[in-house]
Amino acid sequence: CRVCRVQVGRVMEDGDRAVCAGDLQALRRVAHNLKTALAMLGQEQAVQAARATEEHAAQSAAAAAQAGWEQLSLQVRTFVAQGG
């Protein structure tokens, strides 16, 4: 639905801002929220990427969290582009 896509777009922007600012706690929250939503949508691979990003951010592993975000972001944007 259009509203869902707008909301996902906002969440993705929040994640991008968190990465750019080096705000690992904000990135952790974004990844956690995406993990929950993606699980409901049955996107298990993206759930795993969100979980890894969330864990890296919680452990203050900045490089790993950023790499996780890049992977997660690609998966979510691909899913949305395919009409998900």
Secondary structure, 3 states (H helix, E strand, C coil): CHHHHHHHHHHHHHHHHHHHHCCHHHHHHHHHHHHHHHHHCCCHHHHHHHHHHHHHHHCCCHHHHHHHHHHHHHHHHHHHHCCC
